[in-house]
Amino acid sequence: MSIKVLLPTAFVRHTDGVKKVDSAATNLPGLVDDLGVKFPALGAHIKDEQGKLRPFINVYVNDEDIRFLGGESHTFEDGDEIMLIPSIAGGCV
Amino acid sequence: MSSGACAPYDLKCKECGKSYGNQPLSICDECFSPLEVFYDLDAVKGSVTRESIAAGPASIWRYRALLPIPEGFQPDLPVGFTPLVKANNLGKRLGASDIYVKNDAVCFPTLSFKDRVVAVALANARYFGFDTVGASSTGNLANSVAAQAARLGLKSCILIPADLEPAKILNTLIYGARLVRIDGNYDHVNRLCSLIADQYNWGFVNVNLRPYYAEGSKTMGYEIAEQLGWRLPDNVVVPMAGGSLIRKIKKAFDELVYLGIVEAKHVKFFGAQATGCSPITHAVKNNLERHEPQKPNTIARSLAIGNPADGPYAARLIRDTGGWGEDVSDVEVVSGIQELAETEGIFTETAGGVTTAVTAKLFAQGRIGKDETTVVCITGNGLKTTDVLQGRYDIGRAVKPRLAEFDAYLRELDGLPAEEAELVAQ
């Protein structure tokens, strides 16, 4: 079981420039923990006081927002591509 | 063109407060929250006055001292300063005695409020040395970036959802912009743009230039206050897509109060969305701290952002000011467009239909008092979304160029039987 994780440029200061990483995590809380192990500096920044992923970071599983898939309870599958992108959005008004 | 000294400004994280100076950046690298432009307003207290503003040009540049405009930038497009019209006819229909329409359907140069934000973004794009600018857009932003980039001699590359209205596509291509239609909705387009901005050295107005860009929205708030005779309204009704405009109007009002230019007043903020994409009004109605993202399904495509970046801030603002968030169906959106045109002679696009219909609903619900001063923000022009009116009007038959034929035709339109109309004609 392995997933591919793509990290945004905003993270690289805490990952020594790494933007792609493989993980064996099976769900989002597992991935947040794993990123904290792989990149201790990043772990301290992406978690809020409750140890959860900060609210402005969006998570996409194979192009789908994880919140449409069940959020933290969603189980990753082998080969999934996970993208973490800070919320910047924009649009009209 | 500036009036008086400008307030010094820089980027700070809205959540953790880290300072970033001035650079093309929109995300805090400590807590990954959005960055915002903060000003040292004390530096201009007393020098930015009603008189200094009034002495400026009839455009957003009269507020330059309160905007993040780099020193030395010479604006040459008279963007903004659109009419604020007293809407007595609409008021009669809604039972409102003091209602105004802020009419950005006629904003210069591309007929939407987006001209304001793009003007500020491109001033900064040039300052940061970008030769190509871009945007992820639901249409109006695409038009404005394309037009203003052409004027400034910058290249532009615009990404839009593939199914956008034909008029908005044409209104982008005409300026020579490179347009890329993405097979997905706005949220897909936006996500792709954040990846592109990482890879290409382009100034994306609503990605890496976003903090500056968003400040342009404040000018709508300044204009409302000035055009009301330097006073604040009781209520403002604002359409919401990303949720930025409503916040920036509030920021503008707060700054004017801080500078002593208008008297402090409690203003209620009301947000309008289409029911088919209503994450922010849903959050307001259900008292949610964070909105739940939605998959948009509405004809109001310029508001179709299912995961609005400023959603949590907008919902909080609405609640904190005692306003409300309301949404309307697509049928009501079209009725809203027609109602504003028939009562005030203002032809707005679907987003304006949303705002008008929501305003009617708020009065009907008693959430807005009928004698209070209420400003309805109309942000775009109806000529860009005529497709939603297809089949709504009968253009009638061609009439022969004779007076009798014309008389008969009018009676026919008034519903007289054909034979009787013919008799009258004879």
Interface residues (C-beta under 8 A of the other chain):
Chain A: P8 T9 A10 F11 R13 H14 H45 I46 R54 P55 F56 I57 N58 Y60 D63 D65 R67 F68 M83 I85 P86 S87 I88 A89 G90 G91 C92 V93
Chain B: E15 S26 I27 C28 D29 E30 C31 F32 S33 P34 F113 K114 A135 S136 S137 T138 N140 L141 Y186 D187 H188 N190 R191 S194 L195 D198 V205 N206 V207 R210 Y213 S217 V238 P239 M240 A241 G242 G243 S244 L245 I246 R290 E292 P293 K295 S302 L303 I305 N307 P308 A309 D310 P312 A351 T379
